[in-house]
Amino acid sequence: MNSKTEELSIPCIYEEAFSFDLSSCNTVVKLDGKYGIIDKEGNCITGFIFDKCYSTIYPYYNAHKGEDKYRIYKDGTYEKVDN
C-alpha cells in the first residue's frame, strides 16, 4: 500500500492479478503458473500452490490443486473440501 496516496498496488511480477477484496484487502495472483493470495502489502499468505483460484461472494476463496478442491479463508488458512 502506498502510504502517501493510500492506493493499493501490485508489483509487476505476476502473470495475472485480480482486484483486491475490499473486506480483507487480499487478492488472487498467478506466479510461475500457480495461483496464490497476497495481502495489501504484497506478502503471499498461501504460497503459490493452486492450479486455479478465484474469489467468491462468501468470506473465502475457492481453489483447485489437481482434482482436489479447497476453500481458502481470508487469513490464508485453507482446507480441502469434498468434490
VEXZAVEX-918151 format. One record per residue: residue in three letters; x, y, z of N, C-alpha, C in turn. Coordinates in steps of 0.02 Angstrom, whole numbers. Each point is the difference from the previous one (the first is absolute). Layout:
+---------+--------+--------+--------+--------+--------+--------+--------+--------+--------+
| residuo |    n.x |    n.y |    n.z |   ca.x |   ca.y |   ca.z |    c.x |    c.y |    c.z |
+---------+--------+--------+--------+--------+--------+--------+--------+--------+--------+
|     ALA |      X |      Y |      Z |      X |      Y |      Z |      X |      Y |      Z |
...
+---------+--------+--------+--------+--------+--------+--------+--------+--------+--------+
//
This chain:
+---------+--------+--------+--------+--------+--------+--------+--------+--------+--------+
| residuo |    n.x |    n.y |    n.z |   ca.x |   ca.y |   ca.z |    c.x |    c.y |    c.z |
+---------+--------+--------+--------+--------+--------+--------+--------+--------+--------+
|     MET |     42 |    -58 |      0 |    -42 |     58 |      0 |     45 |     62 |      0 |
|     ASN |    -16 |     46 |    -42 |     35 |     63 |     -2 |    -28 |     45 |     55 |
|     SER |     40 |     13 |     51 |    -24 |     37 |     58 |    -15 |     74 |    -15 |
|     LYS |     31 |     26 |    -52 |    -13 |     70 |    -18 |    -67 |      9 |    -36 |
|     THR |    -16 |    -47 |    -44 |    -62 |      5 |    -38 |    -55 |    -47 |     24 |
|     GLU |     18 |    -45 |     45 |    -46 |    -51 |     26 |    -28 |    -43 |    -56 |
|     GLU |     39 |    -10 |    -53 |    -21 |    -43 |    -55 |     35 |    -68 |      6 |
|     LEU |    -36 |    -52 |    -16 |     30 |    -67 |     -2 |     31 |    -10 |    -68 |
|     SER |     58 |    -30 |     -1 |     32 |    -14 |    -64 |     32 |    -69 |      3 |
|     ILE |      2 |    -32 |    -58 |     28 |    -67 |     -5 |     63 |      4 |    -42 |
|     PRO |     56 |    -27 |     25 |     62 |      1 |    -40 |    -10 |    -36 |    -67 |
|     CYS |     35 |     21 |    -50 |     -6 |    -28 |    -67 |     40 |    -64 |     -8 |
|     ILE |     -8 |    -46 |     47 |     36 |    -65 |     -4 |    -48 |    -57 |    -13 |
|     TYR |    -65 |     14 |      0 |    -50 |    -52 |     -6 |    -26 |     -7 |    -71 |
|     GLU |    -17 |    -62 |    -18 |    -29 |    -14 |    -66 |    -72 |     24 |     -3 |
|     GLU |    -35 |     -4 |     56 |    -69 |     24 |      5 |     -9 |     29 |     70 |
|     ALA |    -43 |     50 |      4 |    -17 |     29 |     65 |    -73 |     23 |     -4 |
|     PHE |    -36 |    -12 |     52 |    -71 |     17 |      2 |    -11 |     58 |     49 |
|     SER |    -59 |     27 |      1 |    -14 |     57 |     44 |      1 |    -22 |     73 |
|     PHE |     17 |     46 |     44 |      4 |    -14 |     71 |    -69 |     -9 |     29 |
|     ASP |     -7 |    -48 |     46 |    -60 |    -10 |     39 |     -3 |     57 |     51 |
|     LEU |    -53 |     39 |     -1 |     -3 |     58 |     43 |     -6 |    -17 |     74 |
|     SER |    -28 |    -57 |     17 |     -7 |    -18 |     70 |     65 |    -24 |     32 |
|     SER |     43 |    -32 |    -40 |     62 |    -26 |     29 |     63 |     33 |    -29 |
|     CYS |     -9 |     37 |    -55 |     57 |     30 |    -36 |     49 |    -52 |    -24 |
|     ASN |    -25 |    -58 |    -20 |     40 |    -53 |    -31 |    -20 |     -6 |    -73 |
|     THR |     43 |    -31 |    -40 |    -17 |    -12 |    -69 |     33 |    -64 |    -25 |
|     VAL |    -28 |    -28 |    -52 |     27 |    -59 |    -32 |     49 |     22 |    -54 |
|     VAL |     59 |    -31 |     -1 |     50 |     13 |    -51 |     29 |    -66 |    -26 |
|     LYS |     31 |      3 |    -59 |     30 |    -60 |    -30 |     74 |     13 |    -10 |
|     LEU |     41 |    -47 |     21 |     73 |      6 |     -8 |     28 |    -69 |    -19 |
|     ASP |     39 |     -2 |    -53 |     29 |    -62 |    -24 |    -51 |    -55 |    -11 |
|     GLY |    -59 |     19 |    -26 |    -52 |    -48 |    -17 |    -44 |    -23 |     56 |
|     LYS |     11 |     25 |     61 |    -40 |    -20 |     58 |    -31 |     61 |     33 |
|     TYR |    -57 |    -10 |     31 |    -36 |     54 |     33 |     12 |      0 |     75 |
|     GLY |     -3 |     60 |     28 |      4 |     10 |     72 |    -36 |     64 |     17 |
|     ILE |     -1 |     16 |     64 |    -34 |     60 |     23 |     51 |     44 |     35 |
|     ILE |      0 |     65 |    -18 |     44 |     47 |     33 |    -42 |     50 |     40 |
|     ASP |     31 |     29 |     51 |    -33 |     52 |     39 |     16 |     68 |    -29 |
|     LYS |    -25 |     53 |     32 |      8 |     67 |    -27 |     72 |     24 |      0 |
|     GLU |     44 |    -33 |     37 |     70 |     18 |      1 |     40 |    -40 |    -52 |
|     GLY |    -34 |    -47 |    -35 |     33 |    -40 |    -51 |     29 |    -66 |     26 |
|     ASN |    -13 |    -15 |     64 |     23 |    -63 |     29 |    -45 |    -58 |    -20 |
|     CYS |     29 |    -54 |    -23 |    -40 |    -59 |    -18 |    -22 |    -35 |     64 |
|     ILE |    -65 |     -9 |      8 |    -26 |    -31 |     61 |    -18 |    -73 |     -8 |
|     THR |      6 |    -27 |    -61 |    -18 |    -71 |    -11 |     56 |    -41 |    -30 |
|     GLY |     47 |     31 |    -32 |     47 |    -35 |    -43 |    -32 |     -6 |    -69 |
|     PHE |     41 |     -8 |    -51 |    -25 |     -6 |    -69 |     -4 |    -74 |    -16 |
|     ILE |    -55 |    -31 |     21 |     -7 |    -73 |     -6 |    -62 |    -22 |    -36 |
|     PHE |    -44 |     46 |    -19 |    -65 |    -19 |    -28 |      0 |      7 |    -76 |
|     ASP |    -36 |    -47 |    -33 |     -7 |      2 |    -73 |    -52 |     51 |    -22 |
|     LYS |    -49 |     11 |     42 |    -53 |     50 |    -12 |    -18 |     30 |     67 |
|     CYS |    -19 |     63 |     -1 |    -22 |     32 |     62 |    -43 |     60 |    -18 |
|     TYR |    -54 |     10 |     35 |    -44 |     56 |    -15 |    -39 |     20 |     61 |
|     SER |    -19 |     64 |      2 |    -38 |     26 |     57 |    -73 |    -19 |     -8 |
|     THR |    -36 |      5 |     54 |    -71 |    -16 |      1 |    -37 |     56 |     37 |
|     ILE |    -65 |     -4 |      4 |    -38 |     48 |     39 |      2 |    -18 |     74 |
|     TYR |     29 |    -57 |     16 |      4 |    -25 |     68 |     67 |     23 |     31 |
|     PRO |      9 |     -9 |     65 |     62 |     22 |     31 |     58 |    -48 |    -10 |
|     TYR |      6 |    -28 |    -60 |     55 |    -44 |    -17 |      9 |     -1 |    -75 |
|     TYR |     57 |    -28 |    -21 |     15 |    -10 |    -71 |     -9 |    -74 |    -16 |
|     ASN |    -14 |    -16 |    -62 |      0 |    -70 |    -23 |     63 |    -12 |    -40 |
|     ALA |     29 |    -59 |      9 |     61 |    -16 |    -36 |      1 |    -74 |    -19 |
|     HIS |     41 |    -16 |    -50 |      9 |    -69 |    -22 |     75 |    -14 |     -4 |
|     LYS |     17 |    -59 |     21 |     69 |    -26 |     -7 |     -8 |    -70 |    -27 |
|     GLY |     14 |     -9 |    -64 |    -15 |    -64 |    -32 |    -76 |     -9 |      0 |
|     GLU |    -21 |    -58 |     21 |    -72 |    -15 |      3 |    -31 |     21 |     67 |
|     ASP |     41 |     21 |     47 |    -24 |     18 |     67 |    -24 |     72 |      2 |
|     LYS |    -53 |     11 |     39 |    -28 |     66 |     10 |     16 |     24 |     71 |
|     TYR |     13 |     65 |      6 |     17 |     30 |     64 |    -42 |     63 |     12 |
|     ARG |     -9 |     15 |     63 |    -30 |     62 |     22 |     55 |     38 |     37 |
|     ILE |     15 |     60 |    -23 |     53 |     41 |     31 |    -33 |     58 |     36 |
|     TYR |     15 |      6 |     63 |    -29 |     53 |     41 |     42 |     63 |     -5 |
|     LYS |    -29 |     56 |     18 |     31 |     66 |     -9 |     66 |      6 |     38 |
|     ASP |     11 |    -41 |     52 |     63 |      3 |     38 |     54 |    -43 |    -31 |
|     GLY |    -16 |    -35 |    -56 |     49 |    -42 |    -34 |     -3 |    -74 |     17 |
|     THR |    -38 |    -18 |     51 |     -8 |    -71 |     15 |    -46 |    -31 |    -52 |
|     TYR |      9 |    -64 |    -11 |    -43 |    -33 |    -50 |    -13 |    -72 |     20 |
|     GLU |    -54 |    -27 |    -30 |    -18 |    -69 |     13 |    -26 |    -32 |    -64 |
|     LYS |     12 |    -64 |     -5 |    -26 |    -38 |    -57 |    -75 |    -11 |     11 |
|     VAL |    -38 |      6 |    -53 |    -72 |    -11 |      4 |    -19 |    -58 |    -46 |
|     ASP |    -57 |    -30 |     14 |    -24 |    -56 |    -40 |    -13 |     22 |    -72 |
|     ASN |     17 |    -44 |    -46 |    -12 |     15 |    -71 |    -72 |     -7 |    -11 |
+---------+--------+--------+--------+--------+--------+--------+--------+--------+--------+
//
